[in-house]
Amino acid sequence: MVTIRGVVASKQLVYDPTGVRYIKIDIIEEKELPGPVAAFSAQDEQAAQLMREVMPLVTQIVRSLPFGGGKIAVPRVTLWLTDEELEVFGDVDVGDTVALYVENGEVKLKPES
């Protein structure tokens, strides 16, 4: 079984062309940004040692930048639910955590408390 923990990123009220009302729920997974990759290869031991000393500092600076604190949002699931289906699913709001379970070709998604 595969388990993915996601966060509700948006919740919108939309209508299809026939006028049926749906609630669109976008779920994302937050992942850590990979550390910076050296753009060059070390030619000698002195350069390699310098890179080993500098890379932790560069990584810390990149993670402290204001565009997400070292995390990226990866879209995982979009649900289109009617009002009745939302009642069965359980009402979720932006920022809520949900669990996605995948096993034997079956997908289950449920809100976490």
DSSP file (Angstrom, degrees, kcal/mol; ACC not computed):
  #  RESIDUE AA STRUCTURE BP1 BP2  ACC     N-H-->O    O-->H-N    N-H-->O    O-->H-N    TCO  KAPPA ALPHA  PHI   PSI    X-CA   Y-CA   Z-CA
    1    1 A M              0   0    0      0, 0.0     2,-0.5     0, 0.0   102,-0.2   0.000 360.0 360.0 360.0 138.6    0.0    0.0    0.0
    2    2 A V  E     -A  102   0A   0    100,-2.5   100,-2.4     2,-0.0     2,-0.5  -0.914 360.0-165.5-106.1 132.0    1.2    3.5   -0.8
    3    3 A T  E     -A  101   0A   0     -2,-0.5     2,-0.5    98,-0.2    98,-0.2  -0.977   4.9-174.5-121.0 129.0    0.2    6.3    1.5
    4    4 A I  E     -A  100   0A   0     96,-2.7    96,-3.0    -2,-0.5     2,-0.5  -0.985  13.4-150.0-122.5 128.4    0.5   10.0    0.5
    5    5 A R  E     +A   99   0A   0     -2,-0.5    25,-0.3    94,-0.2     2,-0.3  -0.865  26.5 176.5 -97.0 127.6   -0.2   12.8    2.9
    6    6 A G  E     -A   98   0A   0     92,-2.8    92,-2.3    -2,-0.5     2,-0.4  -0.782  24.9-133.1-127.7 170.6   -1.6   15.9    1.2
    7    7 A V  E     -AB  97  28A   0     21,-2.8    21,-2.7    -2,-0.3     2,-0.6  -0.978  28.5-114.0-125.5 137.0   -2.8   19.4    2.0
    8    8 A V  E     + B   0  27A   0     88,-2.7    87,-2.8    -2,-0.4    19,-0.2  -0.600  35.2 178.5 -71.0 116.6   -5.9   21.0    0.6
    9    9 A A  E     +     0   0A   0     17,-2.9     2,-0.3    -2,-0.6    -1,-0.2   0.794  61.0   2.7 -93.2 -32.7   -4.5   23.9   -1.4
   10   10 A S  E     - B   0  26A   0     16,-1.2    16,-2.1    83,-0.1     2,-0.4  -0.996  50.2-163.9-154.2 156.1   -7.8   25.3   -2.8
   11   11 A K  E     + B   0  25A   0     -2,-0.3     2,-0.3    14,-0.2    14,-0.2  -0.954  21.3 176.3-143.7 118.6  -11.5   24.8   -2.7
   12   12 A Q  E     - B   0  24A   0     12,-2.6    12,-3.0    -2,-0.4     2,-0.6  -0.926  30.4-130.0-129.4 149.7  -13.8   26.4   -5.4
   13   13 A L  E     + B   0  23A   0     -2,-0.3     2,-0.3    10,-0.2    10,-0.2  -0.877  39.6 169.5 -94.0 123.3  -17.4   26.5   -6.3
   14   14 A V  E     - B   0  22A   0      8,-2.8     8,-3.4    -2,-0.6     2,-0.4  -0.928  24.4-144.5-134.3 158.2  -17.8   25.7  -10.0
   15   15 A Y  E     - B   0  21A   0     -2,-0.3     6,-0.2     6,-0.2     5,-0.0  -0.969  14.5-135.2-123.0 138.8  -20.7   24.9  -12.3
   16   16 A D    >   -     0   0    0      4,-2.3     3,-2.3    -2,-0.4     6,-0.0  -0.351  42.3 -90.4 -81.3 173.1  -20.7   22.5  -15.3
   17   17 A P  T 3  S+     0   0    0      0, 0.0    -1,-0.1     0, 0.0    -2,-0.0   0.726 127.9  55.1 -59.6 -21.3  -22.3   23.6  -18.6
   18   18 A T  T 3  S-     0   0    0      2,-0.1    -3,-0.0     0, 0.0     0, 0.0   0.467 121.8-105.2 -90.4  -0.6  -25.6   22.1  -17.5
   19   19 A G    <   +     0   0    0     -3,-2.3     2,-0.3     1,-0.3     0, 0.0   0.492  68.0 149.7  93.9   3.7  -25.7   24.1  -14.3
   20   20 A V        -     0   0    0      1,-0.1    -4,-2.3    -5,-0.0     2,-0.4  -0.551  44.6-128.0 -72.8 134.1  -24.8   21.4  -11.9
   21   21 A R  E     +B   15   0A   0     -2,-0.3    62,-0.4    -6,-0.2     2,-0.3  -0.672  31.3 178.0 -87.5 132.7  -22.9   22.8   -8.9
   22   22 A Y  E     -B   14   0A   0     -8,-3.4    -8,-2.8    -2,-0.4     2,-0.6  -0.931  27.0-136.7-129.5 155.5  -19.6   21.2   -7.9
   23   23 A I  E     -BC  13  81A   0     58,-3.2    58,-2.4    -2,-0.3     2,-0.5  -0.973  21.5-152.0-110.6 118.7  -17.0   21.9   -5.3
   24   24 A K  E     -BC  12  80A   0    -12,-3.0   -12,-2.6    -2,-0.6     2,-0.5  -0.817  12.4-170.9 -94.7 123.6  -13.5   21.6   -6.8
   25   25 A I  E     -BC  11  79A   0     54,-2.6    54,-2.8    -2,-0.5     2,-0.5  -0.965   6.0-160.4-120.8 118.2  -10.8   20.5   -4.2
   26   26 A D  E     -BC  10  78A   0    -16,-2.1   -17,-2.9    -2,-0.5   -16,-1.2  -0.857   7.4-164.9 -99.8 128.9   -7.1   20.7   -5.1
   27   27 A I  E     -BC   8  77A   0     50,-3.3    49,-2.6    -2,-0.5    50,-1.8  -0.947   7.0-174.2-117.2 131.0   -4.8   18.6   -3.0
   28   28 A I  E     -BC   7  75A   0    -21,-2.7   -21,-2.8    -2,-0.5     2,-0.5  -0.796  19.4-136.8-118.8 161.5   -1.0   19.0   -3.0
   29   29 A E  E     - C   0  74A   0     45,-2.6    45,-2.8    -2,-0.3     2,-0.5  -0.981  20.0-137.9-115.4 131.0    1.9   17.3   -1.5
   30   30 A E  E     - C   0  73A   0     -2,-0.5     2,-0.3   -25,-0.3    43,-0.2  -0.781  25.4-176.0 -91.2 128.0    4.7   19.4    0.0
   31   31 A K  E     - C   0  72A   0     41,-2.6    41,-3.0    -2,-0.5     2,-0.2  -0.918  29.3-105.5-124.0 149.5    8.2   18.2   -0.7
   32   32 A E  E     - C   0  71A   0     -2,-0.3    39,-0.3    39,-0.2    38,-0.1  -0.469  37.9-114.1 -69.3 140.3   11.6   19.4    0.4
   33   33 A L        -     0   0    0     37,-3.7    -1,-0.1    -2,-0.2     2,-0.1  -0.552  34.4-113.1 -70.2 137.5   13.6   21.3   -2.1
   34   34 A P        -     0   0    0      0, 0.0     3,-0.1     0, 0.0    -1,-0.1  -0.416  39.2 -99.4 -67.5 151.5   16.7   19.4   -3.1
   35   35 A G        -     0   0    0      1,-0.1    24,-0.0    -2,-0.1    20,-0.0  -0.222  51.3 -78.2 -66.5 161.4   19.9   21.1   -2.0
   36   36 A P        -     0   0    0      0, 0.0     2,-0.4     0, 0.0    -1,-0.1  -0.309  45.5-135.3 -62.5 144.1   21.9   23.2   -4.5
   37   37 A V        -     0   0    0     -3,-0.1     2,-0.1     1,-0.0     0, 0.0  -0.854  22.9-108.9-104.0 135.4   24.0   21.1   -6.9
   38   38 A A        -     0   0    0     -2,-0.4    -1,-0.0     1,-0.2    13,-0.0  -0.410  20.3-149.8 -63.8 132.3   27.5   22.2   -7.7
   39   39 A A  S    S+     0   0    0     -2,-0.1     2,-0.3     2,-0.0    -1,-0.2   0.502  78.0  39.0 -84.3  -3.9   27.8   23.6  -11.2
   40   40 A F  S    S-     0   0    0      0, 0.0     2,-0.4     0, 0.0    -2,-0.0  -0.956  81.5-116.8-140.6 160.5   31.3   22.4  -11.6
   41   41 A S        -     0   0    0     -2,-0.3     2,-0.3     1,-0.0     7,-0.0  -0.779  38.5-104.0 -99.3 145.5   33.4   19.4  -10.6
   42   42 A A        -     0   0    0     -2,-0.4     3,-0.1     1,-0.2    -1,-0.0  -0.474  26.2-164.9 -70.4 129.2   36.3   19.8   -8.3
   43   43 A Q  S    S+     0   0    0     -2,-0.3     2,-0.3     1,-0.1    -1,-0.2   0.786  70.6  10.8 -85.1 -29.4   39.6   19.7  -10.1
   44   44 A D  S  > S-     0   0    0      1,-0.1     4,-2.0     0, 0.0     5,-0.2  -0.879  83.9 -95.9-143.3 174.7   41.7   19.1   -7.1
   45   45 A E  H  > S+     0   0    0     -2,-0.3     4,-2.4     1,-0.2     5,-0.2   0.840 118.6  57.1 -64.4 -35.3   41.5   18.3   -3.4
   46   46 A Q  H  > S+     0   0    0      2,-0.2     4,-2.0     1,-0.2    -1,-0.2   0.919 109.0  45.4 -64.3 -43.8   41.6   21.9   -2.3
   47   47 A A  H  > S+     0   0    0      2,-0.2     4,-2.2     1,-0.2    -2,-0.2   0.888 112.1  52.4 -66.1 -39.1   38.6   22.9   -4.4
   48   48 A A  H  X S+     0   0    0     -4,-2.0     4,-2.1     2,-0.2    -2,-0.2   0.904 109.3  49.5 -63.4 -41.1   36.7   19.8   -3.2
   49   49 A Q  H  X S+     0   0    0     -4,-2.4     4,-1.6     2,-0.2    -1,-0.2   0.900 109.2  52.1 -64.7 -40.8   37.4   20.8    0.4
   50   50 A L  H  X S+     0   0    0     -4,-2.0     4,-2.2     1,-0.2    -2,-0.2   0.915 109.1  50.2 -61.8 -43.1   36.2   24.3   -0.2
   51   51 A M  H  X S+     0   0    0     -4,-2.2     4,-2.6     1,-0.2    -1,-0.2   0.899 107.3  53.9 -62.6 -41.0   32.9   22.9   -1.7
   52   52 A R  H  < S+     0   0    0     -4,-2.1    -1,-0.2     1,-0.2    -2,-0.2   0.842 113.4  43.7 -62.4 -32.2   32.4   20.7    1.3
   53   53 A E  H  < S+     0   0    0     -4,-1.6     4,-0.5    -3,-0.2    -2,-0.2   0.850 118.9  41.5 -80.2 -35.3   32.7   23.7    3.6
   54   54 A V  H >X S+     0   0    0     -4,-2.2     4,-2.2     1,-0.2     3,-0.6   0.838  98.3  71.7 -84.3 -35.2   30.6   26.1    1.5
   55   55 A M  H 3X S+     0   0    0     -4,-2.6     4,-2.8     1,-0.2     5,-0.2   0.851  94.1  53.3 -58.3 -41.2   27.6   23.8    0.4
   56   56 A P  H 3> S+     0   0    0      0, 0.0     4,-2.1     0, 0.0    -1,-0.2   0.903 111.7  47.5 -60.6 -37.1   26.0   23.6    3.9
   57   57 A L  H <> S+     0   0    0     -3,-0.6     4,-2.2    -4,-0.5    -2,-0.2   0.923 112.6  47.8 -67.3 -44.6   25.9   27.4    4.1
   58   58 A V  H  X S+     0   0    0     -4,-2.2     4,-2.5     1,-0.2     5,-0.2   0.918 111.5  51.2 -62.2 -43.8   24.5   27.8    0.5
   59   59 A T  H  X S+     0   0    0     -4,-2.8     4,-2.2     1,-0.2    -1,-0.2   0.912 110.0  49.5 -59.4 -44.1   21.9   25.1    1.3
   60   60 A Q  H  X S+     0   0    0     -4,-2.1     4,-1.1    -5,-0.2    -1,-0.2   0.896 111.0  49.6 -63.8 -40.7   20.8   27.0    4.5
   61   61 A I  H >< S+     0   0    0     -4,-2.2     3,-0.5     1,-0.2     4,-0.5   0.930 110.5  49.8 -64.1 -45.6   20.6   30.3    2.6
   62   62 A V  H >< S+     0   0    0     -4,-2.5     3,-1.1     1,-0.2     8,-0.3   0.907 110.4  50.2 -61.2 -42.4   18.4   28.8   -0.2
   63   63 A R  H 3< S+     0   0    0     -4,-2.2    -1,-0.2     1,-0.2    -2,-0.2   0.714 106.5  56.1 -70.4 -19.8   16.0   27.2    2.4
   64   64 A S  T << S+     0   0    0     -4,-1.1    -1,-0.2    -3,-0.5    -2,-0.2   0.514  80.4 115.3 -90.0  -3.9   15.6   30.5    4.2
   65   65 A L  S <> S-     0   0    0     -3,-1.1     4,-1.1    -4,-0.5     3,-0.2  -0.293  77.7-115.4 -64.5 153.1   14.5   32.4    1.1
   66   66 A P  T  4 S+     0   0    0      0, 0.0     2,-0.5     0, 0.0    -1,-0.1   0.476  93.5  90.4 -73.3  -1.8   10.9   33.7    1.3
   67   67 A F  T  4 S-     0   0    0      1,-0.1    -2,-0.1     5,-0.0    -3,-0.0  -0.146 118.8 -39.5 -92.3  43.0    9.5   31.5   -1.6
   68   68 A G  T >4 S-     0   0    0     -2,-0.5     3,-0.8    -3,-0.2    -1,-0.1   0.431  78.0 -99.7 125.7  -0.2    8.4   28.5    0.5
   69   69 A G  T 3< S-     0   0    0     -4,-1.1    -6,-0.1     1,-0.2    -5,-0.1   0.847  89.0 -45.0  61.1  35.7   11.0   27.9    3.1
   70   70 A G  T 3  S+     0   0    0     -8,-0.3   -37,-3.7     1,-0.3     2,-0.3   0.620 116.6 107.3  85.9  12.2   12.7   25.1    1.2
   71   71 A K  E <   -C   32   0A   0     -3,-0.8     2,-0.3   -39,-0.3    -1,-0.3  -0.915  49.6-157.2-124.3 151.6    9.5   23.3    0.2
   72   72 A I  E     -C   31   0A   0    -41,-3.0   -41,-2.6    -2,-0.3     2,-0.6  -0.934  19.6-125.2-123.2 151.8    7.7   22.9   -3.1
   73   73 A A  E     -C   30   0A   0     -2,-0.3   -43,-0.2   -43,-0.2    -2,-0.0  -0.851  21.7-166.1 -98.2 122.6    4.1   22.1   -3.7
   74   74 A V  E     -C   29   0A   0    -45,-2.8   -45,-2.6    -2,-0.6     2,-0.1  -0.937  22.1-127.2-110.1 116.5    3.4   19.1   -6.0
   75   75 A P  E     +C   28   0A   0      0, 0.0   -47,-0.2     0, 0.0     3,-0.1  -0.402  39.2 161.5 -61.6 134.0   -0.2   18.8   -7.3
   76   76 A R  E     +     0   0A   0    -49,-2.6     2,-0.3     1,-0.4   -48,-0.2   0.725  54.0  10.2-121.4 -46.8   -1.5   15.3   -6.5
   77   77 A V  E     -C   27   0A   0    -50,-1.8   -50,-3.3     2,-0.0     2,-0.4  -0.998  46.1-165.1-143.7 140.4   -5.3   15.1   -6.7
   78   78 A T  E     -C   26   0A   0     -2,-0.3     2,-0.4   -52,-0.2   -52,-0.2  -0.992  16.2-162.9-123.4 124.0   -8.2   17.3   -7.9
   79   79 A L  E     -C   25   0A   0    -54,-2.8   -54,-2.6    -2,-0.4     2,-0.5  -0.849  10.7-163.2-105.4 140.4  -11.7   16.3   -6.7
   80   80 A W  E     +C   24   0A   0     -2,-0.4     2,-0.4   -56,-0.2   -56,-0.2  -0.935  25.6 174.3-119.8 103.5  -15.0   17.5   -8.3
   81   81 A L  E     -C   23   0A   0    -58,-2.4   -58,-3.2    -2,-0.5     2,-0.1  -0.872  27.8-135.4-117.1 142.5  -17.7   16.7   -5.7
   82   82 A T     >  -     0   0    0     -2,-0.4     4,-2.4   -60,-0.2     5,-0.2  -0.364  41.6 -98.6 -77.4 171.6  -21.4   17.5   -5.6
   83   83 A D  H  > S+     0   0    0    -62,-0.4     4,-1.7     1,-0.2     5,-0.1   0.908 126.6  49.2 -58.9 -41.4  -22.8   18.8   -2.4
   84   84 A E  H  > S+     0   0    0      1,-0.2     4,-1.7     2,-0.2    -1,-0.2   0.908 111.0  48.9 -65.5 -42.2  -24.1   15.3   -1.5
   85   85 A E  H  > S+     0   0    0      1,-0.2     4,-2.8     2,-0.2    -1,-0.2   0.871 108.4  54.5 -66.0 -36.1  -20.7   13.7   -2.3
   86   86 A L  H  X S+     0   0    0     -4,-2.4     4,-2.7     1,-0.2    -1,-0.2   0.874 105.2  53.7 -65.0 -36.6  -19.0   16.3   -0.1
   87   87 A E  H  < S+     0   0    0     -4,-1.7    -1,-0.2     2,-0.2    -2,-0.2   0.912 112.4  43.7 -62.4 -41.9  -21.2   15.4    2.8
   88   88 A V  H  < S+     0   0    0     -4,-1.7    -2,-0.2     1,-0.2    -1,-0.2   0.911 116.1  47.6 -68.5 -42.6  -20.2   11.7    2.4
   89   89 A F  H  < S-     0   0    0     -4,-2.8    -2,-0.2    -5,-0.1    -1,-0.2   0.890 118.1-110.6 -65.0 -40.3  -16.5   12.6    1.9
   90   90 A G     <  -     0   0    0     -4,-2.7     2,-0.1    -5,-0.2    -3,-0.1   0.168  34.3 -81.7 108.5 129.0  -16.5   14.9    4.9
   91   91 A D        -     0   0    0     -4,-0.2     2,-0.3    -2,-0.1    -4,-0.0  -0.393  50.8-176.2 -66.7 131.6  -16.1   18.7    4.7
   92   92 A V        -     0   0    0     -2,-0.1     2,-0.3     4,-0.1    -2,-0.1  -0.902   7.2-157.7-124.5 156.0  -12.5   19.8    4.2
   93   93 A D    >   -     0   0    0     -2,-0.3     3,-2.4     1,-0.0   -85,-0.3  -0.849  39.6 -71.0-128.9 166.0  -11.1   23.3    4.1
   94   94 A V  T 3  S+     0   0    0     -2,-0.3   -85,-0.2     1,-0.3     3,-0.1  -0.333 121.7  26.4 -57.7 132.0   -8.0   24.9    2.7
   95   95 A G  T 3  S+     0   0    0    -87,-2.8    -1,-0.3     1,-0.4   -86,-0.1   0.201  89.9 130.4  97.0 -14.6   -5.0   23.9    4.9
   96   96 A D    <   -     0   0    0     -3,-2.4   -88,-2.7   -88,-0.1     2,-0.4  -0.390  56.3-124.1 -70.8 150.8   -6.6   20.6    6.0
   97   97 A T  E     -A    7   0A   0     15,-0.4    15,-2.5   -90,-0.2     2,-0.3  -0.786  28.4-175.6 -96.9 138.7   -4.5   17.4    5.8
   98   98 A V  E     -AD   6 111A   0    -92,-2.3   -92,-2.8    -2,-0.4     2,-0.4  -0.910  18.1-134.6-128.5 158.4   -5.9   14.4    3.9
   99   99 A A  E     -AD   5 110A   0     11,-2.7    11,-2.3    -2,-0.3     2,-0.5  -0.956  11.3-159.4-116.2 133.1   -4.5   10.9    3.4
  100  100 A L  E     -AD   4 109A   0    -96,-3.0   -96,-2.7    -2,-0.4     2,-0.5  -0.957   9.4-168.1-112.5 121.5   -4.4    9.2    0.0
  101  101 A Y  E     -AD   3 108A   0      7,-3.6     7,-3.0    -2,-0.5     2,-0.5  -0.936   4.6-172.6-113.6 131.2   -4.2    5.4    0.0
  102  102 A V  E     +AD   2 107A   0   -100,-2.4  -100,-2.5    -2,-0.5     2,-0.3  -0.986  18.6 150.3-125.1 122.6   -3.4    3.3   -3.1
  103  103 A E  E >   - D   0 106A   0      3,-2.5     3,-1.9    -2,-0.5    -2,-0.0  -0.945  65.6 -11.6-155.4 130.2   -3.6   -0.5   -3.0
  104  104 A N  T 3  S-     0   0    0     -2,-0.3     3,-0.1     1,-0.3    -1,-0.0   0.863 127.6 -50.2  50.1  45.3   -4.5   -3.1   -5.6
  105  105 A G  T 3  S+     0   0    0      1,-0.2     2,-0.4     0, 0.0    -1,-0.3   0.568 114.8 116.5  74.9   7.7   -5.8   -0.6   -8.1
  106  106 A E  E <   -D  103   0A   0     -3,-1.9    -3,-2.5     2,-0.0     2,-0.5  -0.917  49.3-157.3-113.8 136.5   -8.0    1.0   -5.5
  107  107 A V  E     -D  102   0A   0     -2,-0.4     2,-0.4    -5,-0.2    -5,-0.2  -0.948   9.9-176.5-114.6 128.8   -7.7    4.6   -4.4
  108  108 A K  E     -D  101   0A   0     -7,-3.0    -7,-3.6    -2,-0.5     2,-0.4  -0.982   1.3-174.8-124.6 137.5   -9.0    5.8   -1.1
  109  109 A L  E     +D  100   0A   0     -2,-0.4    -9,-0.2    -9,-0.2    -2,-0.0  -0.994  10.4 165.3-132.9 126.6   -8.9    9.4    0.1
  110  110 A K  E     -D   99   0A   0    -11,-2.3   -11,-2.7    -2,-0.4   -20,-0.1  -1.000  36.6-108.6-145.2 146.7  -10.0   10.6    3.5
  111  111 A P  E     -D   98   0A   0      0, 0.0     2,-0.4     0, 0.0   -13,-0.2  -0.361  30.6-140.1 -65.9 147.3   -9.6   13.7    5.7
  112  112 A E              0   0    0    -15,-2.5   -15,-0.4     1,-0.1     0, 0.0  -0.865 360.0 360.0-106.7 146.3   -7.4   13.4    8.7
  113  113 A S              0   0    0     -2,-0.4    -1,-0.1   -17,-0.1   -15,-0.1   0.478 360.0 360.0 -89.5 360.0   -8.3   15.0   12.0
